[in-house]
């Protein structure tokens, strides 16, 4: 059954917790004909290569939906809605959310307005977090104490539910306020910047990470970096679990040493014997 939560917010929006397959049809029916949606995600990304989506929050002018993606995975009709170019999506710091949605749900959102990008233009380059924008435009101070809480635990606490609801509740209102400030050519620029953020977020994780570092790496360093990246991806662990980024240059130097001499040094850096043996067989 869909759970309605009425007491969390000062607004009159109905908060609906979508936690089972039975809830999906009702949820989809309520959002499919909307022309504007607010979007946010709550996820965990501490011990895996790929993010683990906990909640997808969607706001309309009347409702807030907290969709529990620990209970179900991909929703075809939701993908169609979020990829629909005729529906405007409002986000804050859209790159991270697009990364989560593309990797976890194979959803590539478009027609996006990023309120953080808009505020950078309005405030001459200053970067505002979501709480700052809520306070600036709506004079509401948010409690952000649940930011780093465990989003994989169930049941979610009331504080987590409130936090997740507030994170999406004010997006559309802030967009409308910013739209009144921005001129037509500025709005066009924001949509272009927002789409660029989304495109960056939609890139494959290994490609995105390599792009940021390749110009600082030697040819061999690039090979080792990509080896670690592929290994981490295949085992779904953070790359730093294999070896830390600041040890990459040391490993490059070790490849020039005698195999027997470098074995202990490689093991000291990498630790795991399986990964160490694989590194030695490939690069030494």
Secondary structure, 3 states (H helix, E strand, C coil): CCEEECCCCCCCCEEEEECCHHHHHHHHHHHCCCCEEEEEEEEECCCCCCCEEEEEEEECCCEEEEEECCCCCCCHHHHHHHCCCCCEEEECCHHHHHHHHHHHHCCCCCCEEEHHHHHHHHCCCCCCCHHHHHHHHHCCCCCCCCCCCCCCCCCCCHHHHHHHHHHHHCHHHHHHHHHHHCCHHHHHHHHHHHHHHHHHHHCCHHHHHHHHHHHHCCHHHHHHHHHHHHHHHHHCCCHHHCCCHHHHHHHHHHCCCCHHHHHHHHHHHHCCHHHHHHHHHHHC
